[in-house]
Amino acid sequence: MSRPITKVYGTLLLGDDPLSVTRAGNIIKNGGLVAFPTETVYGLGAAATDSEAVKRIFTAKGRPPDNPLIVHISSREQLNQIAKTVPDTANILIDKFWPGPLSLVLHRSEAVPAIVSAGLSTVAVRMPNHRVALDLIAASGVPIAAPSANRSGRPSPTTYNHVLEDLAGRIDAVIRSTICPIGVESTVLDLTGLKPVMLRPGGLTREELEETLGCRLEISGLKYSGSAPHSPGMKYRHYSPRAPLILVTGPINRRRRLIKMIFNYYRRKGLRVGYLDPGTPEDLMTETGSEQLARNLYSNLRRMDALEMDLILAEETEPAGLGLAVMNRIRKAAVRVLKIK
């Protein structure tokens, strides 16, 4: 049974039932923008083959035009439409990890407008592991270009309410569904060079990829220099709450002592100070601990906004498993990093 259709400042709020998803697919088909859930975060989708529709994504988000998008597909046939060639390494990874939180950078076919890839000859493509996302792509009949469904620079959305906070009145529709289970964006792997290079750590861990590929992966996305990034999340400050965020790194006892000093200092001055608690190192070395940290990261940053914090303190976490993606996001969100030895 479909949920009642309502509007929030002109944006349709749709259910995730088949009839509603079909309606959302028709919006995409006709050049509109729809926010939809994936296993990573909510995406803001437009028909990837429609340059005017894709242009609306950049306008709605306030996104710089040199920040490329990821194309979402629901079948291998669509991959052949999007990519000029699919190397053997890609096929190995696709067989094991698709559908899932892995975006592969391949050479772009002529079917993909240049605006999708910021004018580059490459394109990032993935198959999401989420029923609603796959049904939406199928219903629209085209691959869907989709960055995260938030205003540019803000924490990514993991619920439809997060989407409405940022984009109500700026997009055509949002699909109301359950929380995104992984909570951080996909891992982006560039396969256009002589060897695979990780451009952005994400929901698929470096360890899993290295085990499958049988080699150590270079990670270039942690630092960026250049004009046209090959992946989202490389060039600009991202994932930022409204309050300034300070990241403290170094030995655990010393960094926590410093955080406590900073926390108390600003509290005495009458400021609201928030703390992103990463948990104990023992917790984070477990799969459940790092998964929980990733799943809650963006919702915790948005909760700090709702509490009207003046300052947010965060501390370093173990850059292993999903912790690598979490640290990447926190560094991107921080206005300052304090490193103690």
TABELBEL-V216028 format. One record per run of one state. SS is the DSSP state (helix for helix, strand for strand, loop for the rest). FROM is the first residue (numbers start at 1). TO is the last residue. Records with the same first field share a line. If there is no record, write none. Layout:
SS->FROM-TO + FROM-TO
This chain:
loop->1-5 + 9-10 + 15-17 + 30-33 + 37-42 + 48-50 + 62-69 + 73-75 + 84-87 + 98-101 + 109-113 + 118-121 + 127-130 + 141-143 + 149-153 + 155-159 + 168-172 + 176-186 + 191-196 + 201-205 + 214-217 + 220-239 + 241-243 + 250-251 + 269-272 + 277-280 + 285-286 + 307-310 + 316-322 + 334-335 + 340-341
strand->6-8 + 11-14 + 34-36 + 43-47 + 70-72 + 83-83 + 102-108 + 122-126 + 144-148 + 154-154 + 173-175 + 187-190 + 197-200 + 218-219 + 240-240 + 244-249 + 273-276 + 311-315 + 336-339
helix->18-29 + 51-61 + 76-82 + 88-97 + 114-117 + 131-140 + 160-167 + 206-213 + 252-268 + 281-284 + 287-306 + 323-333
